[in-house]
Every structure is written in structure tokens, then in C-alpha cells.
């Protein structure tokens, strides 16, 4: 384990064997950093420019970062964050409170992620993506960003609050996924999605409203916020007057 003397480490922080904490890092209280992780990793310029000054990385309190994770410089992560193993979070990423990032996720940087966002394992988030609060993204989803590769004229994906993107879907550059929408598994989304719509297939087609989906008991289950009453401590379960405008 190596913790740079310039790093700011809060109370009751646990740092695992073999982990490196650079001097540009601040870690909030009661956080656990698993073994063989790197926090505050330098960008490429830092290796070629001896005068380069690394930007700050901040990890909020009460977070859990599991083993072999790499979080670069110039990253801000809110409190109550939790990761799986072997995640990568690149520079210029802002993540809100109460988020989780699953094992082997690859966040490519220049990202904005809201509060209570859930990324399952093996999710790839391309640069310039914007993900609002309470979004769920399931395993093997890819958010792309280059309309004419390898030109590098990047256009990130925007996912509005409460939307869900199911397993192994691919979202093409510049697409906006509307609030409360549902992208079915293995879908290819190449057009903007309106709020509360269900998109399925390759290419993705608008199937119906999320309000048309019923469970095995013939009960309506979407928009999910209206029916998920006791799960993961969402703010509307704690504060009945909660409103997310």
C-alpha cells in the first residue's frame, strides 16, 4: 500500500493491501478502498510533462470501492458510492450521490452522472454521456459517441431520469433516451426516444407505452417509481413529500 503524504484521508477510511493513493486525492470518512486499487491515476500528459499538476479526485464519505479498481484524476464521486471489482473511471467524470457501478464497468470520462444511478456489470459508457437521476443500466450495455469513427467528433448519449436500458443494448451517438422509458434487451437505438416509450429490436422500434406493460398478475408496473415502494432507500420512500423536478 502507498498513500501519498499530500492525500487527504478522512476518519475511519480503510485502504487495502497494494493500493496506491496519489497526492491529488481526497477520500471522505468511513470509506473502504479495496486491495490493488489506484485512486487519482494520472492522465497521459502527466507522464510526458514534468511540470504537469494533477487535478483533484474526490471520493465521498461512506463509499465502497472494491479491489483492482482504477479511478483517474479529475473525478468527483458523491457519498454512498459503491463499486464492483475492476472498474475504470476516467478523468472529467462527475458522479452524484448513492450510485453504484458494477464489476468491470468502463467509464471513459467527460461524463456527468446523477444521483441514485445503477450501472450493472460490464457497462461501457462513452465520453460525453449525460445520465440523469434514478437511471438503471443493465449488463453489457454500450453507450457510443463517435458518429464517424475514427474522426473523434464526439456526441454523447443523454439518458433522462428514471429510464432503463436493458441487457446488451447499444445506443448510438447523440441519442436522447426519454424520461421513464424502457429499452428492451439486445436493442439497437438509433433514434431519440420519447418519454415513457418501450423500444425493442434491431433496429429499435417503438412498441408501446411503458404503462401498457403488465406483470404476471396483470398489474401495471411502470413507470417503476410509482410501483416500487420499498427498495434501496429511495428518497420518496423515506420522505413522502419528495419531488424530483
DRENTOR-119335 format. One record per residue (C-alpha): residue number from 1; x, y, z; residue in three letters; chain. Coordinates in nm, 4 decimals, padded with zeros to 6 digits. Example, Ala and Ser with C-alpha at 12.3 -4.5 7.8 and 13.67 -1.06 7.14 Angstrom:
ATOM     i          u          v          w    aa   ch
ATOM     1    01.2300   -00.4500    00.7800   ALA    A
ATOM     2    01.3670   -00.1060    00.7140   SER    A
This chain:
ATOM     i          u          v          w    aa   ch
ATOM     1    00.0000    00.0000    00.0000   UNK    A
ATOM     2    00.1196    00.3503   -00.0814   UNK    A
ATOM     3   -00.0638    00.6643    00.0342   UNK    A
ATOM     4    00.0955    00.9915   -00.0746   UNK    A
ATOM     5    00.1518    01.2271    00.2169   UNK    A
ATOM     6   -00.0341    01.5030    00.0281   UNK    A
ATOM     7   -00.3563    01.2984    00.0062   UNK    A
ATOM     8   -00.6443    01.3902    00.2368   UNK    A
ATOM     9   -00.7864    01.0854    00.4109   UNK    A
ATOM    10   -01.0985    01.1131    00.6270   UNK    A
ATOM    11   -01.1707    00.9342    00.9517   UNK    A
ATOM    12   -01.2180    00.5567    00.9577   UNK    A
ATOM    13   -01.1025    00.5063    00.5999   UNK    A
ATOM    14   -00.9842    00.1532    00.5208   UNK    A
ATOM    15   -00.7264    00.1091    00.2428   UNK    A
ATOM    16   -00.6488   -00.2389    00.1138   UNK    A
ATOM    17   -00.3160   -00.4094    00.0501   UNK    A
ATOM    18   -00.1311   -00.2978   -00.2623   UNK    A
ATOM    19   -00.3477    00.0097   -00.3218   UNK    A
ATOM    20   -00.1986    00.3398   -00.4442   UNK    A
ATOM    21   -00.3488    00.6736   -00.3377   UNK    A
ATOM    22   -00.1959    00.9728   -00.5163   UNK    A
ATOM    23   -00.1477    01.3111   -00.3535   UNK    A
ATOM    24   -00.4272    01.4785   -00.5503   UNK    A
ATOM    25   -00.6902    01.2602   -00.3785   UNK    A
ATOM    26   -00.9394    01.3380   -00.1039   UNK    A
ATOM    27   -01.1335    01.0474    00.0472   UNK    A
ATOM    28   -01.4352    01.1029    00.2709   UNK    A
ATOM    29   -01.4876    00.9412    00.6090   UNK    A
ATOM    30   -01.5882    00.5762    00.6554   UNK    A
ATOM    31   -01.4856    00.4786    00.3040   UNK    A
ATOM    32   -01.3339    00.1426    00.2089   UNK    A
ATOM    33   -01.0834    00.1132   -00.0769   UNK    A
ATOM    34   -01.0229   -00.2492   -00.1738   UNK    A
ATOM    35   -00.6843   -00.4122   -00.2451   UNK    A
ATOM    36   -00.4756   -00.3312   -00.5525   UNK    A
ATOM    37   -00.6740   -00.0231   -00.6492   UNK    A
ATOM    38   -00.5376    00.3062   -00.7840   UNK    A
ATOM    39   -00.7056    00.6327   -00.6869   UNK    A
ATOM    40   -00.6030    00.9566   -00.8594   UNK    A
ATOM    41   -00.4347    00.7866   -01.1585   UNK    A
ATOM    42   -00.2555    01.0369   -01.3811   UNK    A
ATOM    43   -00.3616    01.1191   -01.7370   UNK    A
ATOM    44   -00.1243    01.0612   -02.0292   UNK    A
ATOM    45    00.0075    01.4200   -02.0261   UNK    A
ATOM    46    00.1399    01.3739   -01.6743   UNK    A
ATOM    47    00.3873    01.1121   -01.7976   UNK    A
ATOM    48    00.5375    01.3365   -02.0655   UNK    A
ATOM    49    00.5154    01.6789   -01.8998   UNK    A
ATOM    50    00.7286    01.7054   -01.5865   UNK    A
ATOM    51    00.5561    02.0316   -01.4909   UNK    A
ATOM    52    00.2079    01.8857   -01.5121   UNK    A
ATOM    53   -00.0019    01.9281   -01.1967   UNK    A
ATOM    54   -00.2642    01.6589   -01.1459   UNK    A
ATOM    55   -00.6214    01.7670   -01.0822   UNK    A
ATOM    56   -00.8104    01.6694   -00.7716   UNK    A
ATOM    57   -01.0031    01.3468   -00.7259   UNK    A
ATOM    58   -01.2702    01.3350   -00.4569   UNK    A
ATOM    59   -01.4420    01.0263   -00.3165   UNK    A
ATOM    60   -01.7448    01.0980   -00.0958   UNK    A
ATOM    61   -01.7978    00.9565    00.2502   UNK    A
ATOM    62   -01.9388    00.6100    00.3212   UNK    A
ATOM    63   -01.8234    00.4713   -00.0123   UNK    A
ATOM    64   -01.7034    00.1214   -00.1029   UNK    A
ATOM    65   -01.4572    00.0766   -00.3896   UNK    A
ATOM    66   -01.3747   -00.2889   -00.4443   UNK    A
ATOM    67   -01.0442   -00.4467   -00.5437   UNK    A
ATOM    68   -00.8457   -00.3713   -00.8612   UNK    A
ATOM    69   -01.0406   -00.0534   -00.9381   UNK    A
ATOM    70   -00.8790    00.2446   -01.1128   UNK    A
ATOM    71   -01.0143    00.5962   -01.0681   UNK    A
ATOM    72   -00.8314    00.8731   -01.2518   UNK    A
ATOM    73   -00.7551    01.2304   -01.1552   UNK    A
ATOM    74   -01.0213    01.4995   -01.2051   UNK    A
ATOM    75   -01.3048    01.2778   -01.0836   UNK    A
ATOM    76   -01.5739    01.3695   -00.8294   UNK    A
ATOM    77   -01.7824    01.0926   -00.6726   UNK    A
ATOM    78   -02.0627    01.1637   -00.4257   UNK    A
ATOM    79   -02.1243    00.9957   -00.0931   UNK    A
ATOM    80   -02.2533    00.6396   -00.0531   UNK    A
ATOM    81   -02.0914    00.5250   -00.3768   UNK    A
ATOM    82   -02.0391    00.1531   -00.4281   UNK    A
ATOM    83   -01.8456   -00.0313   -00.6960   UNK    A
ATOM    84   -01.7839   -00.3859   -00.8056   UNK    A
ATOM    85   -01.4344   -00.5160   -00.8834   UNK    A
ATOM    86   -01.2010   -00.3934   -01.1604   UNK    A
ATOM    87   -01.3886   -00.0808   -01.2629   UNK    A
ATOM    88   -01.2269    00.2063   -01.4528   UNK    A
ATOM    89   -01.3435    00.5673   -01.4175   UNK    A
ATOM    90   -01.1579    00.8133   -01.6395   UNK    A
ATOM    91   -01.0915    01.1857   -01.5923   UNK    A
ATOM    92   -01.3550    01.4638   -01.6033   UNK    A
ATOM    93   -01.6228    01.2415   -01.4560   UNK    A
ATOM    94   -01.8794    01.3667   -01.2055   UNK    A
ATOM    95   -02.0941    01.1084   -01.0256   UNK    A
ATOM    96   -02.3706    01.2020   -00.7832   UNK    A
ATOM    97   -02.4760    01.0516   -00.4518   UNK    A
ATOM    98   -02.5917    00.6961   -00.3836   UNK    A
ATOM    99   -02.4679    00.5497   -00.7121   UNK    A
ATOM   100   -02.3345    00.2041   -00.7914   UNK    A
ATOM   101   -02.1017    00.0896   -01.0698   UNK    A
ATOM   102   -02.0793   -00.2859   -01.1248   UNK    A
ATOM   103   -01.7807   -00.5135   -01.1833   UNK    A
ATOM   104   -01.5756   -00.4486   -01.4999   UNK    A
ATOM   105   -01.7577   -00.1281   -01.5922   UNK    A
ATOM   106   -01.5618    00.1115   -01.8138   UNK    A
ATOM   107   -01.6477    00.4814   -01.7772   UNK    A
ATOM   108   -01.4494    00.6636   -02.0432   UNK    A
ATOM   109   -01.4502    01.0117   -01.8907   UNK    A
ATOM   110   -01.6007    01.3552   -01.9539   UNK    A
ATOM   111   -01.9213    01.2203   -01.8009   UNK    A
ATOM   112   -02.2000    01.3559   -01.5852   UNK    A
ATOM   113   -02.3952    01.1014   -01.3824   UNK    A
ATOM   114   -02.6748    01.1973   -01.1452   UNK    A
ATOM   115   -02.7910    01.0588   -00.8099   UNK    A
ATOM   116   -02.9128    00.7003   -00.7471   UNK    A
ATOM   117   -02.7836    00.5732   -01.0816   UNK    A
ATOM   118   -02.7286    00.1961   -01.1088   UNK    A
ATOM   119   -02.4825    00.0534   -01.3596   UNK    A
ATOM   120   -02.4711   -00.3260   -01.3589   UNK    A
ATOM   121   -02.1585   -00.5218   -01.4571   UNK    A
ATOM   122   -01.9702   -00.4813   -01.7868   UNK    A
ATOM   123   -02.1290   -00.1496   -01.8891   UNK    A
ATOM   124   -01.9326    00.0763   -02.1255   UNK    A
ATOM   125   -02.0104    00.4491   -02.1074   UNK    A
ATOM   126   -01.8538    00.6554   -02.3864   UNK    A
ATOM   127   -01.7199    01.0060   -02.3335   UNK    A
ATOM   128   -01.9633    01.2994   -02.3140   UNK    A
ATOM   129   -02.2531    01.0872   -02.1937   UNK    A
ATOM   130   -02.5042    01.2537   -01.9621   UNK    A
ATOM   131   -02.7058    01.0284   -01.7307   UNK    A
ATOM   132   -02.9723    01.1824   -01.5096   UNK    A
ATOM   133   -03.1002    01.0688   -01.1670   UNK    A
ATOM   134   -03.2501    00.7239   -01.0945   UNK    A
ATOM   135   -03.1408    00.5636   -01.4222   UNK    A
ATOM   136   -03.0811    00.1873   -01.4446   UNK    A
ATOM   137   -02.8352    00.0441   -01.6992   UNK    A
ATOM   138   -02.8047   -00.3337   -01.7152   UNK    A
ATOM   139   -02.5094   -00.5631   -01.8080   UNK    A
ATOM   140   -02.3182   -00.5303   -02.1363   UNK    A
ATOM   141   -02.4866   -00.2070   -02.2436   UNK    A
ATOM   142   -02.2737    00.0239   -02.4613   UNK    A
ATOM   143   -02.3256    00.3992   -02.4963   UNK    A
ATOM   144   -02.1355    00.5042   -02.8097   UNK    A
ATOM   145   -02.0182    00.8538   -02.9008   UNK    A
ATOM   146   -01.8423    00.8762   -03.2400   UNK    A
ATOM   147   -02.0796    00.9124   -03.5392   UNK    A
ATOM   148   -01.7962    00.8825   -03.7932   UNK    A
ATOM   149   -01.5173    00.6778   -03.6360   UNK    A
ATOM   150   -01.2326    00.7429   -03.6038   UNK    A
ATOM   151   -01.2936    01.1164   -03.6628   UNK    A
ATOM   152   -01.3308    01.1826   -03.2900   UNK    A
ATOM   153   -01.6094    01.4404   -03.3256   UNK    A
ATOM   154   -01.7824    01.3007   -03.0211   UNK    A
ATOM   155   -02.1544    01.3225   -02.9461   UNK    A
ATOM   156   -02.2523    01.1664   -02.6178   UNK    A
ATOM   157   -02.5742    00.9863   -02.5267   UNK    A
ATOM   158   -02.8229    01.1514   -02.2899   UNK    A
ATOM   159   -03.0417    00.9341   -02.0667   UNK    A
ATOM   160   -03.3201    01.1129   -01.8824   UNK    A
ATOM   161   -03.4303    01.0351   -01.5275   UNK    A
ATOM   162   -03.5945    00.7034   -01.4363   UNK    A
ATOM   163   -03.5143    00.5475   -01.7754   UNK    A
ATOM   164   -03.3897    00.1885   -01.8036   UNK    A
ATOM   165   -03.1599    00.0348   -02.0632   UNK    A
ATOM   166   -03.1747   -00.3452   -02.0628   UNK    A
ATOM   167   -02.9014   -00.6024   -02.1185   UNK    A
ATOM   168   -02.6675   -00.5845   -02.4202   UNK    A
ATOM   169   -02.8336   -00.2839   -02.5826   UNK    A
ATOM   170   -02.6325   -00.0373   -02.7907   UNK    A
ATOM   171   -02.7184    00.3327   -02.8006   UNK    A
ATOM   172   -02.5782    00.5260   -03.0973   UNK    A
ATOM   173   -02.4034    00.8663   -03.0655   UNK    A
ATOM   174   -02.6037    01.1749   -02.9771   UNK    A
ATOM   175   -02.9246    00.9872   -02.8916   UNK    A
ATOM   176   -03.1526    01.1052   -02.6103   UNK    A
ATOM   177   -03.3446    00.8425   -02.4121   UNK    A
ATOM   178   -03.6588    00.9979   -02.2650   UNK    A
ATOM   179   -03.7712    01.0009   -01.9030   UNK    A
ATOM   180   -03.9265    00.6777   -01.7733   UNK    A
ATOM   181   -03.8584    00.4971   -02.0995   UNK    A
ATOM   182   -03.7539    00.1321   -02.1285   UNK    A
ATOM   183   -03.5046   -00.0023   -02.3820   UNK    A
ATOM   184   -03.5541   -00.3779   -02.4267   UNK    A
ATOM   185   -03.2676   -00.6260   -02.4156   UNK    A
ATOM   186   -03.0413   -00.6516   -02.7227   UNK    A
ATOM   187   -03.1862   -00.3381   -02.8815   UNK    A
ATOM   188   -03.0048   -00.1011   -03.1164   UNK    A
ATOM   189   -03.1243    00.2546   -03.0565   UNK    A
ATOM   190   -03.0534    00.4950   -03.3410   UNK    A
ATOM   191   -03.3365    00.7467   -03.2930   UNK    A
ATOM   192   -03.4328    00.9662   -02.9989   UNK    A
ATOM   193   -03.6762    00.8015   -02.7586   UNK    A
ATOM   194   -03.9794    00.9887   -02.6270   UNK    A
ATOM   195   -04.0711    00.9734   -02.2558   UNK    A
ATOM   196   -04.2413    00.6557   -02.1310   UNK    A
ATOM   197   -04.1860    00.4577   -02.4504   UNK    A
ATOM   198   -04.0748    00.0955   -02.4885   UNK    A
ATOM   199   -03.8120    00.0376   -02.7591   UNK    A
ATOM   200   -03.7212   -00.3145   -02.8760   UNK    A
ATOM   201   -03.5298   -00.4817   -03.1573   UNK    A
ATOM   202   -03.2549   -00.4221   -03.4141   UNK    A
ATOM   203   -03.3033   -00.1539   -03.5218   UNK    A
ATOM   204   -03.5066   -00.0389   -03.2234   UNK    A
ATOM   205   -03.8767    00.0138   -03.2814   UNK    A
ATOM   206   -04.1321    00.1917   -03.0662   UNK    A
ATOM   207   -04.3503   -00.0880   -02.9273   UNK    A
ATOM   208   -04.5855    00.0772   -02.6788   UNK    A
ATOM   209   -04.6116    00.2963   -02.3707   UNK    A
ATOM   210   -04.4443    00.1658   -02.0554   UNK    A
ATOM   211   -04.7897    00.1968   -01.8958   UNK    A
ATOM   212   -04.9129   -00.0836   -02.1217   UNK    A
ATOM   213   -04.6763   -00.3381   -01.9630   UNK    A
ATOM   214   -04.8380   -00.5704   -01.7085   UNK    A
ATOM   215   -04.6803   -00.8303   -01.4830   UNK    A
ATOM   216   -04.7954   -01.1943   -01.4437   UNK    A
ATOM   217   -05.0706   -01.0750   -01.2105   UNK    A
ATOM   218   -05.1985   -00.8361   -01.4779   UNK    A
ATOM   219   -05.0800   -00.5441   -01.2700   UNK    A
ATOM   220   -04.9212   -00.2304   -01.4120   UNK    A
ATOM   221   -04.5533   -00.1990   -01.3116   UNK    A
ATOM   222   -04.4295    00.1117   -01.4983   UNK    A
ATOM   223   -04.3289    00.3877   -01.4565   UNK    A
ATOM   224   -04.1376    00.1910   -01.1947   UNK    A
ATOM   225   -04.1110    00.4787   -00.9459   UNK    A
ATOM   226   -04.4875    00.4674   -00.8957   UNK    A
ATOM   227   -04.4889    00.0982   -00.8041   UNK    A
ATOM   228   -04.1533    00.0244   -00.6372   UNK    A
ATOM   229   -04.2411    00.1183   -00.2824   UNK    A
ATOM   230   -03.9737   -00.0455   -00.0675   UNK    A
ATOM   231   -03.6344   -00.0837   -00.2314   UNK    A
ATOM   232   -03.2828    00.0545   -00.1742   UNK    A
ATOM   233   -03.3963    00.3510    00.0327   UNK    A
ATOM   234   -03.5096    00.5766   -00.2486   UNK    A
ATOM   235   -03.5887    00.9280   -00.1234   UNK    A
ATOM   236   -03.9625    00.9062   -00.1961   UNK    A
ATOM   237   -03.9765    00.6019    00.0333   UNK    A
ATOM   238   -03.8162    00.7967    00.3163   UNK    A
ATOM   239   -03.9760    01.1356    00.2513   UNK    A
ATOM   240   -04.3320    01.1038    00.1260   UNK    A
ATOM   241   -04.3245    01.4670    00.0118   UNK    A
ATOM   242   -04.0196    01.4076   -00.2103   UNK    A
ATOM   243   -04.0414    01.5623   -00.5559   UNK    A
ATOM   244   -03.7754    01.5273   -00.8249   UNK    A
ATOM   245   -03.8464    01.8040   -01.0727   UNK    A
